[in-house]
Amino acid sequence: MGFRVNPNRQCCGSLAEVEQYYQDWSLRRLNLPYLTDGVVIKLNSLDLQDRLGFTNKAPRWAIAWKYPPEEAPTRVENILVSVGARVR
């Protein structure tokens, strides 16, 4: 139908392949021209998708596997304190 799809998708045949894909992209994602915080894992079998169904908010046959959050130090450069008055 001509839908654009991410060229970095992969069909995995086992949970080990899914884990390897996740590990590979945990570093490769840093070179993408956009931000990403994880991968989405979906069952490819329409029969299994039908059998698993949906919750109220999401399909049971798809899950987002998030990467650990990025951490960076922060330095506070200035603090303005006021009580009940607007500081100008």
N, CA, C and O atoms as a Tinker XYZ file with bonds, in Angstrom:
   352  protein
     1  N      0.815000   -1.195000    0.000000    73     2
     2  CA     0.000000    0.000000    0.000000    64     1     3
     3  C      0.861000    1.262000    0.000000    63     2     4     5
     4  O      0.332000    2.372000   -0.062000    81     3
     5  N      2.170000    1.101000    0.068000    73     3     6
     6  CA     3.042000    2.258000   -0.029000    64     5     7
     7  C      3.348000    2.964000    1.279000    63     6     8     9
     8  O      3.919000    4.055000    1.271000    81     7
     9  N      2.975000    2.358000    2.417000    73     7    10
    10  CA     3.295000    2.987000    3.693000    64     9    11
    11  C      4.799000    3.008000    3.895000    63    10    12    13
    12  O      5.490000    2.041000    3.574000    81    11
    13  N      5.307000    4.121000    4.430000    73    11    14
    14  CA     6.718000    4.193000    4.762000    64    13    15
    15  C      6.934000    3.446000    6.077000    63    14    16    17
    16  O      6.180000    3.633000    7.033000    81    15
    17  N      7.946000    2.614000    6.123000    73    15    18
    18  CA     8.280000    1.880000    7.341000    64    17    19
    19  C      9.751000    2.108000    7.660000    63    18    20    21
    20  O     10.542000    2.447000    6.780000    81    19
    21  N     10.103000    1.922000    8.904000    73    19    22
    22  CA    11.483000    2.117000    9.325000    64    21    23
    23  C     12.361000    1.042000    8.681000    63    22    24    25
    24  O     12.069000   -0.146000    8.811000    81    23
    25  N     13.423000    1.439000    7.995000    73    23    26
    26  CA    14.287000    0.449000    7.339000    64    25    27
    27  C     15.096000   -0.383000    8.336000    63    26    28    29
    28  O     15.715000   -1.371000    7.941000    81    27
    29  N     15.105000   -0.009000    9.604000    73    27    30
    30  CA    15.881000   -0.725000   10.616000    64    29    31
    31  C     15.086000   -1.828000   11.309000    63    30    32    33
    32  O     15.546000   -2.395000   12.300000    81    31
    33  N     13.909000   -2.132000   10.799000    73    31    34
    34  CA    13.101000   -3.206000   11.394000    64    33    35
    35  C     13.747000   -4.553000   11.095000    63    34    36    37
    36  O     14.552000   -4.681000   10.173000    81    35
    37  N     13.385000   -5.541000   11.881000    73    35    38
    38  CA    13.932000   -6.891000   11.672000    64    37    39
    39  C     12.918000   -7.909000   12.156000    63    38    40    41
    40  O     12.279000   -7.712000   13.190000    81    39
    41  N     12.770000   -8.981000   11.425000    73    39    42
    42  CA    11.923000  -10.092000   11.835000    64    41    43
    43  C     12.817000  -11.098000   12.553000    63    42    44    45
    44  O     13.762000  -11.624000   11.965000    81    43
    45  N     12.523000  -11.364000   13.811000    73    43    46
    46  CA    13.341000  -12.268000   14.630000    64    45    47
    47  C     12.623000  -13.605000   14.789000    63    46    48    49
    48  O     11.396000  -13.658000   14.876000    81    47
    49  N     13.392000  -14.665000   14.823000    73    47    50
    50  CA    12.819000  -16.006000   14.927000    64    49    51
    51  C     12.831000  -16.582000   16.331000    63    50    52    53
    52  O     12.317000  -17.678000   16.555000    81    51
    53  N     13.418000  -15.852000   17.289000    73    51    54
    54  CA    13.488000  -16.359000   18.660000    64    53    55
    55  C     13.651000  -15.199000   19.630000    63    54    56    57
    56  O     13.965000  -14.079000   19.227000    81    55
    57  N     13.437000  -15.475000   20.907000    73    55    58
    58  CA    13.650000  -14.450000   21.931000    64    57    59
    59  C     15.112000  -14.031000   22.005000    63    58    60    61
    60  O     15.412000  -12.874000   22.303000    81    59
    61  N     16.019000  -14.956000   21.739000    73    59    62
    62  CA    17.447000  -14.617000   21.730000    64    61    63
    63  C     17.753000  -13.603000   20.634000    63    62    64    65
    64  O     18.552000  -12.690000   20.844000    81    63
    65  N     17.129000  -13.753000   19.469000    73    63    66
    66  CA    17.326000  -12.789000   18.384000    64    65    67
    67  C     16.740000  -11.429000   18.747000    63    66    68    69
    68  O     17.317000  -10.394000   18.414000    81    67
    69  N     15.606000  -11.427000   19.422000    73    67    70
    70  CA    15.003000  -10.171000   19.870000    64    69    71
    71  C     15.949000   -9.464000   20.835000    63    70    72    73
    72  O     16.172000   -8.260000   20.715000    81    71
    73  N     16.502000  -10.202000   21.784000    73    71    74
    74  CA    17.423000   -9.610000   22.751000    64    73    75
    75  C     18.680000   -9.075000   22.057000    63    74    76    77
    76  O     19.179000   -8.011000   22.422000    81    75
    77  N     19.193000   -9.801000   21.066000    73    75    78
    78  CA    20.381000   -9.348000   20.341000    64    77    79
    79  C     20.087000   -8.060000   19.569000    63    78    80    81
    80  O     20.909000   -7.144000   19.540000    81    79
    81  N     18.905000   -7.999000   18.943000    73    79    82
    82  CA    18.493000   -6.799000   18.225000    64    81    83
    83  C     18.429000   -5.610000   19.179000    63    82    84    85
    84  O     18.925000   -4.530000   18.857000    81    83
    85  N     17.826000   -5.799000   20.340000    73    83    86
    86  CA    17.724000   -4.752000   21.359000    64    85    87
    87  C     19.112000   -4.281000   21.793000    63    86    88    89
    88  O     19.363000   -3.079000   21.877000    81    87
    89  N     20.012000   -5.223000   22.068000    73    87    90
    90  CA    21.365000   -4.873000   22.505000    64    89    91
    91  C     22.117000   -4.123000   21.410000    63    90    92    93
    92  O     22.791000   -3.132000   21.692000    81    91
    93  N     22.010000   -4.582000   20.166000    73    91    94
    94  CA    22.681000   -3.913000   19.048000    64    93    95
    95  C     22.227000   -2.463000   18.913000    63    94    96    97
    96  O     23.046000   -1.564000   18.727000    81    95
    97  N     20.918000   -2.243000   19.008000    73    95    98
    98  CA    20.376000   -0.908000   18.812000    64    97    99
    99  C     20.532000   -0.010000   20.033000    63    98   100   101
   100  O     20.339000    1.201000   19.930000    81    99
   101  N     20.876000   -0.573000   21.179000    73    99   102
   102  CA    21.082000    0.279000   22.351000    64   101   103
   103  C     22.240000    1.249000   22.108000    63   102   104   105
   104  O     22.256000    2.340000   22.677000    81   103
   105  N     23.212000    0.865000   21.270000    73   103   106
   106  CA    24.318000    1.759000   20.911000    64   105   107
   107  C     24.123000    2.410000   19.545000    63   106   108   109
   108  O     24.415000    3.594000   19.378000    81   107
   109  N     23.635000    1.654000   18.571000    73   107   110
   110  CA    23.463000    2.193000   17.215000    64   109   111
   111  C     22.462000    3.344000   17.185000    63   110   112   113
   112  O     22.552000    4.210000   16.316000    81   111
   113  N     21.515000    3.371000   18.113000    73   111   114
   114  CA    20.484000    4.413000   18.123000    64   113   115
   115  C     21.083000    5.801000   18.318000    63   114   116   117
   116  O     20.488000    6.799000   17.914000    81   115
   117  N     22.259000    5.864000   18.938000    73   115   118
   118  CA    22.902000    7.156000   19.187000    64   117   119
   119  C     23.332000    7.841000   17.896000    63   118   120   121
   120  O     23.574000    9.048000   17.892000    81   119
   121  N     23.430000    7.086000   16.795000    73   119   122
   122  CA    23.818000    7.640000   15.500000    64   121   123
   123  C     22.632000    7.943000   14.591000    63   122   124   125
   124  O     22.816000    8.389000   13.458000    81   123
   125  N     21.416000    7.703000   15.080000    73   123   126
   126  CA    20.229000    7.989000   14.271000    64   125   127
   127  C     19.975000    9.489000   14.221000    63   126   128   129
   128  O     20.358000   10.198000   15.152000    81   127
   129  N     19.340000    9.999000   13.161000    73   127   130
   130  CA    19.041000   11.433000   13.077000    64   129   131
   131  C     17.812000   11.837000   13.897000    63   130   132   133
   132  O     17.345000   12.971000   13.787000    81   131
   133  N     17.287000   10.930000   14.710000    73   131   134
   134  CA    16.139000   11.205000   15.579000    64   133   135
   135  C     16.355000   10.458000   16.887000    63   134   136   137
   136  O     17.175000    9.543000   16.963000    81   135
   137  N     15.607000   10.857000   17.923000    73   135   138
   138  CA    15.729000   10.229000   19.230000    64   137   139
   139  C     14.827000    9.004000   19.321000    63   138   140   141
   140  O     13.744000    8.979000   18.736000    81   139
   141  N     15.270000    8.003000   20.046000    73   139   142
   142  CA    14.459000    6.823000   20.314000    64   141   143
   143  C     14.772000    6.329000   21.714000    63   142   144   145
   144  O     15.910000    6.428000   22.173000    81   143
   145  N     13.765000    5.800000   22.390000    73   143   146
   146  CA    13.973000    5.354000   23.768000    64   145   147
   147  C     13.738000    3.862000   23.957000    63   146   148   149
   148  O     13.653000    3.389000   25.091000    81   147
   149  N     13.631000    3.113000   22.858000    73   147   150
   150  CA    13.436000    1.674000   22.965000    64   149   151
   151  C     13.027000    1.071000   21.635000    63   150   152   153
   152  O     13.015000    1.745000   20.605000    81   151
   153  N     12.692000   -0.205000   21.676000    73   151   154
   154  CA    12.206000   -0.906000   20.488000    64   153   155
   155  C     10.820000   -1.456000   20.779000    63   154   156   157
   156  O     10.479000   -1.726000   21.931000    81   155
   157  N     10.030000   -1.619000   19.741000    73   155   158
   158  CA     8.704000   -2.217000   19.874000    64   157   159
   159  C      8.779000   -3.637000   19.341000    63   158   160   161
   160  O      9.244000   -3.873000   18.225000    81   159
   161  N      8.320000   -4.574000   20.147000    73   159   162
   162  CA     8.330000   -5.995000   19.782000    64   161   163
   163  C      6.888000   -6.408000   19.509000    63   162   164   165
   164  O      6.004000   -6.216000   20.344000    81   163
   165  N      6.666000   -6.978000   18.324000    73   163   166
   166  CA     5.319000   -7.396000   17.938000    64   165   167
   167  C      5.341000   -8.833000   17.456000    63   166   168   169
   168  O      6.310000   -9.275000   16.839000    81   167
   169  N      4.271000   -9.563000   17.740000    73   167   170
   170  CA     4.108000  -10.895000   17.162000    64   169   171
   171  C      3.667000  -10.728000   15.717000    63   170   172   173
   172  O      2.798000   -9.908000   15.419000    81   171
   173  N      4.253000  -11.490000   14.836000    73   171   174
   174  CA     3.975000  -11.371000   13.410000    64   173   175
   175  C      2.816000  -12.257000   12.967000    63   174   176   177
   176  O      2.316000  -12.088000   11.855000    81   175
   177  N      2.385000  -13.176000   13.783000    73   175   178
   178  CA     1.315000  -14.105000   13.426000    64   177   179
   179  C     -0.056000  -13.467000   13.690000    63   178   180   181
   180  O     -0.381000  -13.127000   14.827000    81   179
   181  N     -0.850000  -13.312000   12.634000    73   179   182
   182  CA    -2.187000  -12.737000   12.807000    64   181   183
   183  C     -3.061000  -13.633000   13.681000    63   182   184   185
   184  O     -3.898000  -13.134000   14.433000    81   183
   185  N     -2.873000  -14.959000   13.587000    73   183   186
   186  CA    -3.633000  -15.884000   14.423000    64   185   187
   187  C     -3.315000  -15.660000   15.906000    63   186   188   189
   188  O     -4.225000  -15.596000   16.733000    81   187
   189  N     -2.029000  -15.542000   16.240000    73   187   190
   190  CA    -1.651000  -15.285000   17.634000    64   189   191
   191  C     -2.119000  -13.909000   18.089000    63   190   192   193
   192  O     -2.519000  -13.747000   19.242000    81   191
   193  N     -2.075000  -12.920000   17.211000    73   191   194
   194  CA    -2.570000  -11.595000   17.566000    64   193   195
   195  C     -4.057000  -11.652000   17.924000    63   194   196   197
   196  O     -4.487000  -11.059000   18.914000    81   195
   197  N     -4.837000  -12.368000   17.113000    73   195   198
   198  CA    -6.269000  -12.511000   17.391000    64   197   199
   199  C     -6.509000  -13.225000   18.716000    63   198   200   201
   200  O     -7.394000  -12.840000   19.480000    81   199
   201  N     -5.720000  -14.269000   18.991000    73   199   202
   202  CA    -5.894000  -15.042000   20.222000    64   201   203
   203  C     -5.514000  -14.245000   21.460000    63   202   204   205
   204  O     -6.150000  -14.385000   22.504000    81   203
   205  N     -4.479000  -13.406000   21.357000    73   203   206
   206  CA    -4.047000  -12.608000   22.503000    64   205   207
   207  C     -4.944000  -11.402000   22.750000    63   206   208   209
   208  O     -5.176000  -11.026000   23.899000    81   207
   209  N     -5.444000  -10.799000   21.691000    73   207   210
   210  CA    -6.381000   -9.692000   21.840000    64   209   211
   211  C     -5.757000   -8.409000   22.361000    63   210   212   213
   212  O     -4.572000   -8.142000   22.157000    81   211
   213  N     -6.593000   -7.611000   23.049000    73   211   214
   214  CA    -6.215000   -6.282000   23.503000    64   213   215
   215  C     -6.582000   -6.090000   24.964000    63   214   216   217
   216  O     -7.486000   -6.744000   25.484000    81   215
   217  N     -5.862000   -5.176000   25.623000    73   215   218
   218  CA    -6.308000   -4.650000   26.913000    64   217   219
   219  C     -7.169000   -3.428000   26.582000    63   218   220   221
   220  O     -7.471000   -3.184000   25.414000    81   219
   221  N     -7.562000   -2.664000   27.594000    73   219   222
   222  CA    -8.334000   -1.446000   27.328000    64   221   223
   223  C     -7.528000   -0.417000   26.553000    63   222   224   225
   224  O     -8.105000    0.410000   25.847000    81   223
   225  N     -6.199000   -0.451000   26.670000    73   223   226
   226  CA    -5.373000    0.589000   26.073000    64   225   227
   227  C     -4.416000    0.111000   24.990000    63   226   228   229
   228  O     -3.968000    0.922000   24.180000    81   227
   229  N     -4.091000   -1.164000   24.948000    73   227   230
   230  CA    -3.029000   -1.601000   24.037000    64   229   231
   231  C     -3.204000   -3.066000   23.642000    63   230   232   233
   232  O     -3.874000   -3.829000   24.338000    81   231
   233  N     -2.593000   -3.451000   22.517000    73   231   234
   234  CA    -2.632000   -4.869000   22.143000    64   233   235
   235  C     -1.722000   -5.696000   23.046000    63   234   236   237
   236  O     -0.676000   -5.222000   23.489000    81   235
   237  N     -2.126000   -6.922000   23.311000    73   235   238
   238  CA    -1.288000   -7.818000   24.120000    64   237   239
   239  C     -0.160000   -8.439000   23.308000    63   238   240   241
   240  O      0.735000   -9.070000   23.872000    81   239
   241  N     -0.195000   -8.267000   21.996000    73   239   242
   242  CA     0.794000   -8.877000   21.115000    64   241   243
   243  C      1.898000   -7.905000   20.701000    63   242   244   245
   244  O      2.701000   -8.216000   19.822000    81   243
   245  N      1.942000   -6.729000   21.331000    73   243   246
   246  CA     2.994000   -5.752000   21.056000    64   245   247
   247  C      3.429000   -5.120000   22.374000    63   246   248   249
   248  O      2.595000   -4.831000   23.232000    81   247
   249  N      4.728000   -4.906000   22.536000    73   247   250
   250  CA     5.246000   -4.317000   23.761000    64   249   251
   251  C      6.446000   -3.432000   23.437000    63   250   252   253
   252  O      7.225000   -3.729000   22.532000    81   251
   253  N      6.581000   -2.353000   24.179000    73   251   254
   254  CA     7.750000   -1.476000   24.029000    64   253   255
   255  C      8.799000   -1.903000   25.049000    63   254   256   257
   256  O      8.517000   -1.984000   26.244000    81   255
   257  N      9.995000   -2.170000   24.573000    73   255   258
   258  CA    11.117000   -2.529000   25.447000    64   257   259
   259  C     12.025000   -1.311000   25.484000    63   258   260   261
   260  O     12.761000   -1.041000   24.534000    81   259
   261  N     11.966000   -0.574000   26.598000    73   259   262
   262  CA    12.670000    0.701000   26.726000    64   261   263
   263  C     14.122000    0.501000   27.132000    63   262   264   265
   264  O     14.468000   -0.449000   27.834000    81   263
   265  N     14.971000    1.432000   26.665000    73   263   266
   266  CA    16.366000    1.455000   27.090000    64   265   267
   267  C     16.450000    2.143000   28.451000    63   266   268   269
   268  O     15.556000    2.911000   28.806000    81   267
   269  N     17.503000    1.881000   29.212000    73   267   270
   270  CA    17.674000    2.608000   30.485000    64   269   271
   271  C     17.767000    4.109000   30.214000    63   270   272   273
   272  O     18.271000    4.514000   29.166000    81   271
   273  N     17.294000    4.929000   31.132000    73   271   274
   274  CA    17.344000    6.378000   30.895000    64   273   275
   275  C     18.780000    6.877000   30.840000    63   274   276   277
   276  O     19.663000    6.364000   31.527000    81   275
   277  N     18.990000    7.891000   30.006000    73   275   278
   278  CA    20.311000    8.513000   29.934000    64   277   279
   279  C     20.477000    9.403000   31.162000    63   278   280   281
   280  O     19.534000   10.074000   31.580000    81   279
   281  N     21.678000    9.406000   31.736000    73   279   282
   282  CA    21.954000   10.217000   32.912000    64   281   283
   283  C     23.079000   11.184000   32.598000    63   282   284   285
   284  O     24.043000   10.830000   31.919000    81   283
   285  N     22.954000   12.400000   33.094000    73   283   286
   286  CA    23.989000   13.408000   32.895000    64   285   287
   287  C     24.000000   14.324000   34.108000    63   286   288   289
   288  O     22.947000   14.585000   34.691000    81   287
   289  N     25.173000   14.819000   34.500000    73   287   290
   290  CA    25.231000   15.738000   35.641000    64   289   291
   291  C     24.619000   17.092000   35.280000    63   290   292   293
   292  O     24.663000   17.520000   34.127000    81   291
   293  N     24.056000   17.746000   36.274000    73   291   294
   294  CA    23.467000   19.067000   36.101000    64   293   295
   295  C     24.077000   20.008000   37.126000    63   294   296   297
   296  O     24.304000   19.629000   38.275000    81   295
   297  N     24.338000   21.237000   36.700000    73   295   298
   298  CA    24.878000   22.234000   37.614000    64   297   299
   299  C     23.865000   23.361000   37.750000    63   298   300   301
   300  O     23.428000   23.931000   36.750000    81   299
   301  N     23.489000   23.685000   38.988000    73   299   302
   302  CA    22.585000   24.795000   39.253000    64   301   303
   303  C     23.414000   26.068000   39.229000    63   302   304   305
   304  O     24.371000   26.203000   39.991000    81   303
   305  N     23.052000   27.005000   38.355000    73   303   306
   306  CA    23.823000   28.231000   38.205000    64   305   307
   307  C     23.219000   29.403000   38.950000    63   306   308   309
   308  O     23.934000   30.353000   39.267000    81   307
   309  N     21.927000   29.370000   39.242000    73   307   310
   310  CA    21.290000   30.489000   39.910000    64   309   311
   311  C     19.973000   30.044000   40.522000    63   310   312   313
   312  O     19.269000   29.205000   39.960000    81   311
   313  N     19.640000   30.615000   41.688000    73   311   314
   314  CA    18.353000   30.346000   42.338000    64   313   315
   315  C     17.757000   31.680000   42.760000    63   314   316   317
   316  O     18.425000   32.484000   43.410000    81   315
   317  N     16.510000   31.915000   42.396000    73   315   318
   318  CA    15.767000   33.085000   42.863000    64   317   319
   319  C     14.712000   32.603000   43.835000    63   318   320   321
   320  O     13.928000   31.706000   43.524000    81   319
   321  N     14.694000   33.209000   45.024000    73   319   322
   322  CA    13.747000   32.821000   46.060000    64   321   323
   323  C     12.776000   33.963000   46.269000    63   322   324   325
   324  O     13.178000   35.118000   46.401000    81   323
   325  N     11.481000   33.630000   46.299000    73   323   326
   326  CA    10.471000   34.653000   46.588000    64   325   327
   327  C      9.316000   34.004000   47.303000    63   326   328   329
   328  O      9.053000   32.812000   47.143000    81   327
   329  N      8.618000   34.813000   48.106000    73   327   330
   330  CA     7.435000   34.336000   48.814000    64   329   331
   331  C      6.299000   35.270000   48.487000    63   330   332   333
   332  O      6.289000   36.414000   48.942000    81   331
   333  N      5.358000   34.816000   47.722000    73   331   334
   334  CA     4.144000   35.561000   47.450000    64   333   335
   335  C      4.311000   36.810000   46.607000    63   334   336   337
   336  O      3.322000   37.498000   46.356000    81   335
   337  N      5.472000   37.126000   46.172000    73   335   338
   338  CA     5.672000   38.305000   45.342000    64   337   339
   339  C      6.352000   37.894000   44.045000    63   338   340   341
   340  O      7.151000   36.959000   43.997000    81   339
   341  N      6.016000   38.606000   43.032000    73   339   342
   342  CA     6.612000   38.317000   41.721000    64   341   343
   343  C      7.986000   38.989000   41.645000    63   342   344   345
   344  O      8.110000   40.184000   41.911000    81   343
   345  N      8.991000   38.236000   41.290000    73   343   346
   346  CA    10.347000   38.758000   41.162000    64   345   347
   347  C     10.522000   39.299000   39.764000    63   346   348   349
   348  O     10.192000   38.637000   38.779000    81   347
   349  N     11.053000   40.528000   39.685000    73   347   350
   350  CA    11.266000   41.140000   38.350000    64   349   351
   351  C     12.716000   41.275000   38.060000    63   350   352
   352  O     13.089000   41.764000   36.993000    81   351
